[in-house]
């Protein structure tokens, strides 16, 4: 039991709060609420009971009489809460239960007046406790019916009053059950009665406030998780205490063994629970699912997203990897991929986060899938795609490698201004679940933000690349000027040597050497003049096989070159640009090959297209380098190299209507393939169609 001074203070304070709440409601409470008068009377009687309990004690006959009046008043207030939406008259069952509860409480007065305890020891106390258990149980059922069947707007109005009644009647039920079972076990609950009265008075007063419908108790997810963890710890402690009490009944010779078993079991349980991420995630999902309307703490998720995506690159991951992580953290996904479209719209691997063992093909996803994702913006549920469910025709275009890998869980399109920037593939979280509308909403908003970050980075890189191109063009202009001067000087030397040389043999050798040097310098000037002007030269019918053979002949003094063709390969293009592109790729193959490893150049005409392939058995290149760096200007694996040759070769081939493809494996070698439509194919097809029309 509480000490006298503490009990007096708590009950007195609770009485003052109840009195103030009654005055506040009578002055400012809405007159349209039917429970206003009943609530004021109930609070006033509760204040009187608290005063009597503080002065005389809860077991005094005056306090017990006021307690019964207080309970009757709160039953009336509860009944008037049903009148807010008219259910007090529409539902006969509510009235029956109210009358039954009032009758049960009225039975307290005969017990109090006749004082059966004087005749039979403790009989009246146990009967009173039993009646109060029935009263509290019925009141709690009524409160549940009141809230469960109310309309949303009505539920907002009655929420605070109903919450206060649940606290009060819930404590009353436990207190009187304890009295009924063992009177000495109710001491702790008796100490909480004035605190429950405080909660009831404050809740009812708040419920009558003008903005009560908008006031809600919204504990943060962090506080709730810590509360649940604390409650679980308390439950474990209770179980341990209960078991320890039971061990006292074990014979003395088994007490030590039982205690050892208990200690080992507790230790194993702790070791199993604490390190388990899966169990902690299950507990988190359980709490968020049943205690909150929304699964996500949107403020917390957005703060974490911003901190991840805005982290400095020097602190760890690059922006593309941070973009994957920022989206993965939202759904607790352990890994992810970023696929980006190329010029044709085909998706390829751009970056990965915590997923190094994923087997991604060179063409990771077809153009059709990227077009659908770009148009719809739908988040792709791979589990639905595996079951054949499609919302926009996307299921049939999901690549086999994604369908086969069950870790692939969700595909999030990064769409900015109607253009697909990329596709983030998230791995399945440790606690497997289905995607729902909250995932779609939050991931969709975050994906648009990620798309803007990636687009901004791409724009910055384009500006930097344009600046490097400008610097390169200025350098080339100086080089061309110097080379032209040198070429003019050598031409003048040749003319002077022809006029003044005395020795005919010397003159002949000198002239041959100088003419060759002049020709080379002239070709260099012409080649340098074509930088930045791809496609500007004229197109004509040329033999691709002949050009490739000439390049092979020039390189044979340096390296072992194997050349093969199956006849002429007529294409439409610029002979000098083709010669330069093939020569650059062939020279790269020579540089990458060892002394005993030949370079193979092969030209083929299949009647529809002409191809030239250049293959070496060098060290090869990684898939990441081929996709992201090979054709980027100013990126070179050679010391002092400009890194612009491969870029210029691809640009020249594309400008002539061809394709340049590369296949490379680290440790095996590299193959470049130029592919062009055969010259005159359009005319040939037109003639064949005309012949078919004439025959018809």
PyMOL commands that set and color helices and strands:
alter all, ss='L'
color gray80, all
select helices_A, chain A and resi 4-28+36-56+61-85+87-90+92-114+116-118+123-148+152-181+183-185+187-207+212-214+221-247+252-274+277-291+298-309+313-315+319-330+367-376+382-386+395-397+400-404+437-500+504-529+544-555+575-592+623-628+645-655+681-695
alter helices_A, ss='H'
color red, helices_A
select strands_A, chain A and resi 336-341+347-353+380-381+408-416+419-427+540-543+561-565+570-573+599-605+609-616+659-665+669-677
alter strands_A, ss='S'
color yellow, strands_A
deselect
rebuild
show_as cartoon
